[in-house]
Amino acid sequence: MTTPWPPRRSARRPLAPRVAAPREPVDPARIGRRVVRRRAKGMDADADAVAAALEDARFDARQDSRHEDLADDVRGPAELAEWERIDQLLAAAPADTVYDPDTDDVVRAELAAEAAAAAAREAELREAARVAARADELQALRELGTLEQTEPRTGDEAARDELTRRAGGYVQADVDAWLAHALAAHRGHYRGPAAREEAAGLLTPPVLAHAALLAELARLVPDADVDQLAFAARLATAEPEAAGELAVLLARAHPAR
């Protein structure tokens, strides 16, 4: 059971240009802490080197406070706070202890958090690349006129959103109809109940209403032809709430499965 597909465009649209992944923003405070740790490595509390560096940092902070253009500076306060922390750390440590950032619990915790954040960013970039590639594939299939025969995959909802973003927010009617048909017929990854349930939070109300209406119409009128079901897409697009209510009413009218 299918509804009419929109006419294909004669000209193929170019694939979306690839852009370089944005670099991680510079963190002046983190840079300041790292500079302090490099300078402090090998220092001990008895050599007065940490105390002297701490006094210099406090002097710089007082000087900077007199300049309005440095009011938003975060590196200076971060360096001062790190010198204070290291000074307290060595003061509480056994005699002759030297500072080593490699054994500093705070430093190791920061490095672990940074590694986790970097891994998360890398995963996001990989997922964005996968979605973009799938969007390219769906775009090519729709231009070839074979989209309706394609099995949907996990994540195609995100590819649909990517195509909509590329189109400047315009609804992708053919892709929406394809997803609605697949959801109604339990095709592709929608064979699984969990995927169908998850789709409720990933697809737009018109697509969900279209799928629900198609499913009930297919059950009630299995031999309906394409022309007789053309209204389902139009109704779901114009009045998704009404289409959803109609699907519920049809299910109540004929509850047997």
N, C-alpha and C positions, 0 to 999 in steps of 0.2 A: 504494500500500500504506500503510495507516495502522493505528494501534492506537486503542482507544477513548479518547476524550477525557474528562476528568473532568466531572461535571455542572456547569453554570454556576450561579453564585450568582444569586439573584433580586434582591438589592439591590446597587446599584452603590456601590462604595466611593469615598469622596471622593479627589480627587487630592491628592498630598502637598503640604503648604503650602510656599510659596517663602520662603526665608530670605535676608536680606541677606548679601552676601559679607563675610567678616571683613576688618577693616582690617589693614593691615600693622602688625606689632608695633612699638612705639616702641623705638628703639635709642638709649639715653642716650649711649653712647660716640660714636656718629656725630654726635649733636647737639653734644656737647662739641667734637669736631674742627671742626665747621662754625663754631661760635662763635669758636674760636681763629683760624681762617682769615679770618673777617670782620674781626676785630680786627687781625690782622697785615697785612692788605692795605695796601700803601703804605709799610710799615716797611722800613728798611734796617739793616744791621749797625752802621753808624757812629753811628746816632742813639741807641743804647742802649735804645730802646723795647722791642725783643725781649728783651734781657737782663733788663730790669726786669720784664717780664711773666713771664719764665721764673722769676725769683726769687720772684715772688708765687705762682706755681703750686706751686713747691716748698714755700713756707711753708704754703700751704693743705693740701698733701699731708701735711706733718708734723702739722698741727693735726687733720686728719681721722683720722690714724692713732691718735689718743688716744681716739676715740669708737667703741665697739663697734657702735653702730647704723649706722655708715658703713663697716663692714668689707666689705660687698657692693657698695659704690658703684663704678661703672665709669666714670662721667663724669669724675670728678676725675683719676684716673690717665690717662685718654685725653687730657684737656686738657694735662696735664703732658708726656706723651709727644709731643704735637703741637708744643708750644712748643719742646721739645728738638730735634725734627726740623727745624723751621723755622730755629732758631738755627744748627744745623749746616749747613743748606742755604745760608743767607746767608753764613756764614763761609767756605764753599768757593767762593762765587760771586765774579765780578769786582767791583771796587770800585764803589760807588754803585748796586749792584743793589737794587731794591726787590722786596718779596715781592708776587707776584700769583698768587692761586690758579688763575686761568685758564690760566696757563702752567706750573703745577706738575704734573709727570708723575705723581706719586703721586695727586694729586686727580683728574686726568683718568682714570687707571686705575680709581679707585674709582667715578667717575661712570659709566664704561662698564660696570663690573660691576653697578652698581645698575640701570642701564637694561636690561641683559640679564636680571637677576633679575625686574624688573618685567614684562618681556615674557613671561617664562616663567610668572609668576603669572597674567597675563592670559590666556595660552593655556590654563592649567589651569582657570580659571574658565569660559572659553568651552566647553571640553570637558565640564566638569561640567554646565553648562546644557544642552548638547546631549544628554547621557546622560539627564538628568532629563526633558527633553521627550520623548525616545523612550520612556522608561519610562512616562510618562503615556499616550502613544499605544498602547503594548502593553497597558496596563491597560484602556484603553477598548475595544480590540479584543477582549480576552478576555471582557469583560462583554457585548459584543455577540454573542459566539459566532462571530466571524470570524477569530480569531487563526490557526487552522490553515490558512486560505487565504492568509495574508499571507506575502510574500516576505521572508526575513531580510536584514538589511543589515549592512555592516561596523560593528562596535561594538555589536551587539545583545547580545553576551556581557556587556558592561559594564552595559547596561540591565537584563539579567536579574539581575545582582548588586545593582543599585539597588533593584529590586522586592523582592528578598530582604531587603535592609537595611531597607526600609520596613516589611516584615512582621515585623520583629523576629527575623530569622534563619530563619523558616520556609521550607522548600523550596517553590519555586513549581512544583508538579508539572505544571501545564498548559503553562507556558512552557518547562520542561525538556523535556517531550515534544515540543513544537513544534520546539525547536532540534535534538533528536535526529532527528526525522523529516527536517528540512531537511538536516542533515549527512549522513544516510544516503542521501538521494535527490539530493544535490548541488544543492540549490535555492538560489536567491538568490546571495549572495556566496560560498557554499560551492561554487559551480561551479568556482572557481579552486583548484588544488591548494595554493597557498600559504596561502589562507585556511583550508583544511581542516587543513593542518599547524599553523597558528597556533592553531587551536581547541584543539589538544591541551594547550596551556598556559593556556587561558582558561576552558574549561568544566570542570565537576566530573567526577570519575570515573564516577558513575552515568550522567550524560548521555552521556559518551563510550562507555561500555559499551553503553548502550541503542542508540546510533547504530550501533556496530559490529555488534551482534547483528541489528538490523533490516536492515542492508545484506546480511548473509550469508543471512538468511532470505528476503529478497526475491529473491536470486539463485537459491537452492535451491528455493524453493516460491513462484514468482511468482503463482500463483493462490490463495494462502492468503487466507482472509477475516479480517475484523477479530477475531472471537472466537478464532481459532486463534493469533493473534499477541499476545493480551492479556498473556500471561505475560512477554513481553520487558521491558516497563516495570517489572513487579513484581520480576522477577529482578534487573534492573540496579539498582533502587533498594535492594533488600535485600542483594544480594551482587554489587556491581559487579565485583569481581575475578573471581568465578566466571563472570559474564556475559561478561567480556572473554575469559576462557580458552575459553569455549564458542564464541565467535565465531572465535577463532583455530583451534580444532579443526574447525569447519565449513569454514573456508577451506582447511585442509589436506585435508579429506576430498573436496573438490570444487574443486581449484585452477583449473580451466579458467575463463576469463573470456569 
